[in-house]
């Protein structure tokens, strides 16, 4: 592989990772400001590429969607989020093309997958939902198999894999609207965004040569991997808490933390709180669970936070003992900030800025773990190509 193409991959993967982080933050802002259904159709907004802005367009939008009156201060947030997601998709496509360049089968799979994804969107807009879903499935499978068979190091494979994830993310974004904020879909959409950010961050770290061939750090890899898994589970719990509107289930202000509703053992319903699928046709905006079920979700999220806090604190200690003090400090700082933001959310009644920052800090904490993991890996070999 030419040095020029490698430099482009390095720079573009870094730019895409930073952009993905911003998108995670903006997505949280949209969700937490209750703008997830502010555009009742997809990918347009009240039938427009942008969003209704003139009086005539607003009147037409209200007439076309009488069950969802137009709210200008929310609609722009949702549609801008879609534009940003589309921009990230273009970046990831460029990465996938560069990573598969001169590998004919992989390159054809990437191109074909992109064409099928675009065709699937067109079919969805024309009402052919079944054919649209079939093309979308093919658009995911093609780059997925291409990544698995690509004869290049992991960072190159991840650039192609990220394309499959982006297409699936688009489907989750569509289902978020069409299935009326179903919690399992909203939570999966959040996890997909974090996965996209994580993949692009890992590719950027590997291309940047953060890793070093230090066998003394090999024993740390499994511990860091476990930390990533635990954090992913906690992020999923956070998404489930948010999508079920359970963030303030224990109240706010004095008595809301560490107690719940001023009690150590408030009424809870863990069974109803963790039913993943409740059928189709229910509007989940505002939540449908009673207070006992929401309290159960909030309590489990807090227990998960305690487990992650203890483990990552211990992992930071182990990391420092192995000589990676800078990485250990980064983990501890991100962890403490995340805990402080989580407590502030409960105590101050879920301020939008704090709740959004809580999502962003989760992504940064994930990045610190990935950077630590990259430091424990052997140096990524460059493909043996001169062309």
C-alpha positions, 0 to 999 in steps of 0.5 A, spaced: 500 500 500 502 506 498 504 511 503 500 516 500 494 512 501 496 510 508 496 517 510 489 518 507 486 513 511 490 515 517 487 522 517 480 520 514 479 515 520 481 520 525 476 525 522 471 520 522 472 518 529 471 525 531 465 526 527 462 520 530 463 522 537 460 529 535 454 525 532 453 521 538 453 527 542 448 530 537 444 524 537 443 524 545 441 532 544 435 530 540 433 524 544 433 527 550 430 534 548 424 529 546 425 530 538 425 523 536 419 523 533 419 531 531 419 528 523 414 523 523 416 520 516 423 518 514 428 520 511 424 526 509 421 531 514 414 532 513 415 530 506 421 535 505 428 534 504 429 539 510 423 541 514 417 546 513 419 553 514 414 557 511 407 558 513 404 554 507 409 548 508 407 548 515 400 548 514 401 542 509 405 538 514 399 539 519 394 537 514 398 531 512 400 528 519 394 531 523 396 526 529 403 529 529 403 537 529 409 540 526 414 543 532 419 547 528 424 547 534 424 540 534 424 538 527 430 541 525 434 537 530 432 531 528 433 532 520 440 535 522 441 529 525 440 525 519 444 530 515 450 529 520 449 521 519 449 521 512 455 525 512 458 520 516 456 515 512 460 518 506 466 518 510 465 511 512 464 509 505 470 513 503 474 509 508 471 502 505 473 504 498 480 506 500 481 500 505 479 495 499 482 498 493 486 493 489 482 488 492 477 487 486 472 482 490 472 486 496 471 493 492 466 490 488 462 488 495 463 495 498 460 498 491 454 494 490 453 494 498 452 502 497 448 502 491 443 497 494 443 501 500 441 507 496 436 503 492 433 500 499 432 508 501 428 509 494 424 503 495 422 505 502 420 512 500 416 509 495 412 504 499 416 498 498 418 496 505 419 489 504 423 490 498 427 495 501 428 491 507 431 485 503 436 490 499 438 493 506 440 486 508 444 485 502 447 492 503 449 490 510 451 483 508 456 484 502 461 489 506 460 484 512 463 478 508 468 483 504 471 485 511 472 478 513 475 476 507 479 482 506 487 480 506 489 486 510 490 487 517 485 489 522 484 496 521 483 495 514 478 490 515 474 495 520 474 500 515 470 496 511 466 493 517 464 500 519 460 501 512 456 495 514 454 498 521 453 504 518 447 501 513 444 498 519 444 504 523 440 507 518 435 502 518 435 503 526 434 510 525 428 509 520 425 504 525 426 509 531 421 513 527 416 508 524 416 504 531 414 510 535 421 510 539 420 502 541 425 502 547 429 496 544 430 500 537 432 506 541 437 503 545 440 499 539 441 505 535 445 508 541 449 502 541 450 502 534 452 509 534 457 507 540 459 501 536 461 506 530 465 511 534 469 505 537 470 502 530 473 508 527 477 510 533 480 503 533 482 504 526 484 511 527 489 508 533 491 503 529 493 507 523 496 512 528 501 507 530 499 508 538 500 500 539 507 498 540 510 491 540 511 490 548 510 483 550 510 485 558 503 488 556 500 482 553 497 480 560 493 486 560 489 485 554 484 481 557 483 485 563 482 491 558 477 487 554 473 485 560 472 493 561 470 494 554 465 489 555 462 491 562 462 498 559 458 496 553 453 493 558 452 499 562 451 503 556 446 499 554 443 499 561 443 507 560 440 507 553 434 502 556 433 507 562 433 513 557 428 510 552 424 508 558 424 515 561 426 512 567 432 517 568 428 520 574 424 514 576 427 515 583 425 522 583 430 528 584 434 532 589 435 530 596 432 523 597 434 521 590 441 519 591 443 514 593 436 512 595 431 512 591 424 516 592 427 517 599 427 509 600 433 504 600 428 499 597 422 502 594 417 498 590 420 495 584 417 491 578 423 488 575 419 483 570 416 489 567 422 493 567 426 489 562 420 486 557 424 487 551 418 487 546 411 489 547 408 489 540 408 494 534 403 500 534 404 503 541 407 510 541 413 510 547 414 517 547 414 519 554 414 512 556 409 506 558 411 503 564 409 504 571 413 507 576 415 501 579 418 498 573 421 505 571 424 504 578 427 497 577 430 500 571 434 506 574 436 501 580 439 496 575 443 502 572 445 504 578 448 497 580 451 497 573 454 503 574 457 501 581 460 495 578 463 498 572 466 504 577 469 498 581 472 494 576 475 500 571 478 503 578 482 497 579 483 496 572 486 503 572 491 501 578 493 495 574 494 499 568 499 504 572 502 498 575 504 496 568 507 503 566 502 506 563 500 511 568 498 516 562 492 511 560 491 510 567 490 517 569 485 518 563 481 512 565 480 515 572 479 522 570 473 520 565 470 515 570 470 520 575 467 525 570 462 520 568 460 518 575 459 526 577 455 527 571 450 521 572 449 523 580 448 530 577 442 528 572 439 525 578 440 530 583 438 536 579 432 533 575 436 531 568 438 538 565 439 537 558 446 539 557 448 535 563 444 529 560 447 530 553 454 530 556 453 524 560 452 520 553 459 524 551 463 522 557 461 515 556 464 515 549 470 518 551 471 513 557 470 508 551 475 511 547 480 511 553 479 503 554 480 502 546 487 507 547 489 502 552 487 496 549 491 499 542 497 500 547 497 493 549 497 490 542 503 488 537 504 493 532 500 493 526 503 490 520 503 494 513 500 490 507 506 488 503 504 492 497 508 497 493 503 499 489 
